[in-house]
């Protein structure tokens, strides 16, 4: 009787661990590496965002490319090799597994502490870097099972951003709401205003594309090109890069003319925008 009970407990424990692994991901082995890079090293590789058929978009410009085959992965790996030393995988690996490669901005430099979980169709990644306002481009590589990669449809990236950064973002969104959205849409809330993408903080100034959700309106499907300093930007009509600082919001060109952003800031904003 005792042997049967011990055996039942052991089976239950194994099943419990298997269910947890399926729901939560193997945080120890699933994260291949996570690193933040100075400057625009990732954007400068010119990697193809369409190298993989499946991609997930996060809230502030973070995105993930899901490589389901060695062919997809190798194309991406070759492009990124200018900045990232990515492990090689053969066809045998992709028979049962997939690779998720994530990009975005975060606080911190060098190696990052990363964990991931998958619950239902949601892939959640937690990044822990240093506690600073400076934003850097990051790359995270995850090993997923085919079951996990086929299930995920949404992406959320949680970052240990300092409180000061969270407050700057909230202030920028609140001022945007009050000055640009509420005058025409009285029922709008701060949840309708997002920074998509968020492009960094520069001496207290927040650079971003401010998106108004259901209140953003319909814009023609054309690109607008503008040269600011020595940098030429191109963005969709109705979605310009703007800058918030101390309660005021203006377009990037005006922020440059007022010395709110510098030439170096422009280069970094351009690199981040190119990546995201």
C-alpha positions in Angstrom: 0.0 0.0 0.0 2.8 2.4 0.9 4.6 1.7 -2.4 1.4 2.4 -4.3 0.9 5.7 -2.4 4.5 6.8 -3.0 4.1 5.9 -6.7 0.9 7.9 -7.0 2.5 10.9 -5.3 5.5 10.7 -7.7 3.2 10.5 -10.8 1.2 13.5 -9.5 4.4 15.5 -9.0 5.7 14.7 -12.5 2.4 15.7 -14.0 2.3 18.9 -12.0 5.8 19.8 -13.2 4.9 19.0 -16.8 1.8 21.2 -16.6 3.9 24.1 -15.1 6.5 23.7 -17.9 3.8 23.8 -20.5 2.2 26.9 -19.0 5.2 28.8 -17.9 8.0 27.9 -20.2 11.4 26.6 -19.1 12.8 29.8 -17.8 16.3 28.4 -17.1 16.9 26.7 -20.4 14.4 28.5 -22.7 16.3 31.9 -22.6 19.3 31.5 -24.9 20.6 35.0 -24.2 19.4 38.5 -23.5 21.5 41.6 -24.1 21.3 45.4 -24.5 23.4 47.2 -27.0 24.8 50.8 -27.1 23.9 53.0 -30.0 22.0 51.6 -33.0 23.9 48.3 -33.4 20.8 46.2 -34.0 19.2 48.6 -36.4 22.5 49.1 -38.3 22.5 45.3 -39.1 19.7 46.0 -41.6 18.0 42.7 -40.7 14.9 41.7 -42.5 11.8 42.1 -40.3 10.0 39.8 -42.7 12.5 37.0 -42.4 10.0 35.0 -40.4 6.4 34.4 -41.3 5.1 34.9 -37.8 5.6 38.1 -35.7 4.2 39.5 -32.5 3.9 43.2 -31.6 4.1 44.6 -28.1 2.7 47.8 -26.6 5.6 50.2 -27.0 7.2 49.0 -30.2 8.7 45.7 -28.8 8.3 42.9 -31.2 9.1 39.2 -31.6 9.9 37.2 -34.7 9.1 33.5 -34.5 11.4 31.3 -36.6 9.7 28.0 -37.4 12.4 26.6 -39.6 16.1 26.5 -40.0 15.8 28.4 -43.2 13.9 31.3 -41.5 16.3 31.4 -38.6 19.5 31.2 -40.6 18.4 34.2 -42.7 17.8 36.2 -39.6 21.0 35.0 -37.9 23.2 36.0 -40.8 21.7 39.5 -40.9 22.1 40.0 -37.1 25.6 38.5 -37.0 27.1 42.0 -37.4 26.0 42.7 -33.8 24.7 39.5 -32.2 26.5 36.1 -31.9 23.5 33.8 -32.3 23.8 30.0 -31.8 23.4 27.8 -34.9 20.5 25.4 -35.2 19.9 22.6 -37.7 16.8 21.1 -39.2 16.6 18.5 -36.5 16.0 21.1 -33.8 13.1 22.7 -35.7 11.3 19.4 -36.0 10.1 19.9 -32.4 11.1 23.5 -31.5 11.0 27.1 -32.7 13.1 30.2 -31.9 11.6 33.5 -30.8 13.9 36.6 -31.3 12.7 39.7 -29.5 13.7 43.4 -30.0 12.9 46.7 -28.3 14.2 49.3 -25.9 14.9 48.8 -22.2 16.9 50.2 -19.3 20.2 48.6 -18.8 23.4 47.7 -20.7 25.2 44.4 -21.5 23.7 41.2 -20.3 20.1 41.2 -19.1 18.3 38.9 -16.7 15.3 37.6 -18.7 12.4 35.2 -17.9 9.4 34.2 -20.0 6.1 32.6 -19.5 3.3 31.4 -21.8 -0.2 31.4 -20.5 -2.9 30.6 -23.1 -1.9 32.6 -26.2 0.1 35.2 -24.4 3.9 35.3 -24.4 5.2 37.4 -21.5 8.9 38.3 -21.2 10.3 39.9 -18.1 13.6 41.9 -18.5 15.7 43.1 -15.6 18.5 45.4 -16.4 20.0 48.4 -14.5 17.9 51.1 -12.9 18.5 54.0 -15.3 16.7 56.3 -17.6 18.9 55.6 -20.6 17.2 53.3 -23.1 19.2 50.8 -25.2 18.2 48.4 -28.0 17.9 44.9 -26.7 17.8 41.4 -28.3 16.4 38.3 -26.5 16.5 34.8 -28.0 14.1 32.1 -26.6 13.9 28.4 -27.4 10.2 27.4 -27.6 8.5 24.1 -28.3 6.3 23.9 -31.4 3.3 23.7 -29.1 4.3 27.0 -27.5 5.1 28.8 -30.7 1.9 27.8 -32.4 -0.2 28.9 -29.4 1.3 32.4 -28.9 -0.6 35.3 -30.5 0.2 38.3 -28.2 3.4 39.7 -26.7 3.9 41.6 -23.5 7.4 42.8 -22.3 7.6 43.7 -18.6 10.7 45.8 -17.8 12.1 46.9 -14.4 12.1 50.6 -15.6 12.9 53.1 -12.9 10.0 55.0 -11.3 11.2 58.2 -12.8 10.9 56.8 -16.3 7.4 55.5 -15.6 6.4 58.9 -14.3 7.8 60.7 -17.4 5.8 58.4 -19.7 2.6 58.8 -17.8 3.0 62.6 -17.7 3.6 62.7 -21.5 0.5 60.6 -22.1 -1.6 62.6 -19.7 -0.6 65.9 -21.3 -1.3 64.5 -24.8 -4.7 63.4 -23.6 -5.7 66.7 -22.2 -4.3 69.0 -25.0 -4.9 66.9 -28.1 -7.6 64.3 -27.5 -10.1 65.5 -24.9 -11.0 68.7 -26.7 -12.6 66.6 -29.4 -13.4 63.4 -27.6 -14.7 64.1 -24.1 -15.0 60.4 -23.2 -11.4 59.5 -23.9 -9.1 58.3 -21.1 -5.3 58.0 -20.7 -5.7 54.3 -21.7 -6.5 55.6 -25.2 -3.0 57.3 -25.5 0.0 55.1 -26.0 3.6 55.6 -27.0 3.9 53.4 -30.0 6.7 53.2 -30.4 8.5 54.8 -27.4 11.9 56.0 -28.7 13.7 57.0 -25.5 14.3 59.7 -23.0 16.8 62.5 -23.7 17.6 64.9 -20.8 14.1 64.6 -19.6 12.5 64.7 -23.0 10.3 61.8 -24.2 10.5 60.9 -27.9 7.7 58.8 -29.3 4.9 58.4 -31.7 1.7 59.3 -29.8 -1.1 57.0 -30.8 -4.7 57.8 -29.8 -6.3 54.4 -30.4 -9.9 54.6 -31.5 -9.6 58.4 -31.6 -6.6 58.6 -33.8 -8.6 59.0 -37.0 -8.1 57.8 -40.6 -5.0 58.9 -42.5 -3.9 58.4 -46.1 -1.6 55.4 -46.6 1.4 57.5 -47.7 4.9 58.1 -46.2 6.1 61.6 -45.3 9.8 62.4 -45.5 11.5 65.1 -43.5 15.2 66.0 -42.9 16.2 67.2 -39.5 19.8 68.2 -39.0 21.7 65.6 -41.0 19.1 62.9 -40.5 16.3 62.0 -42.9 13.2 60.5 -41.4 10.3 58.8 -43.1 7.0 58.0 -41.3 3.4 57.2 -42.2 1.1 60.3 -42.5 -0.6 61.0 -39.2 2.1 59.2 -37.2 5.0 61.7 -36.8 7.7 61.4 -34.1 7.0 64.0 -31.4 8.8 65.1 -28.3 7.3 65.8 -24.8 9.2 67.8 -22.2 7.9 69.7 -19.1 4.3 69.7 -20.2 4.9 70.7 -23.8 4.6 68.5 -26.9 6.1 69.4 -30.3 7.2 67.7 -33.5 10.7 66.4 -33.6 11.9 69.1 -36.0 10.7 71.9 -33.6 12.3 70.1 -30.7 15.6 70.1 -32.6 15.3 73.8 -33.5 14.7 74.6 -29.8 17.7 72.5 -28.7 15.5 70.1 -26.8 17.2 67.3 -28.7 20.8 67.3 -30.0 22.4 65.9 -33.1 23.5 62.9 -31.1 19.9 62.5 -29.8 18.6 62.6 -33.4 21.0 59.8 -34.4 19.8 57.6 -31.5 16.1 58.4 -32.2 16.6 57.5 -35.8 18.3 54.2 -34.9 15.6 53.3 -32.4 12.8 54.2 -34.9 14.5 52.1 -37.6 14.6 49.1 -35.3 11.0 49.4 -34.0 
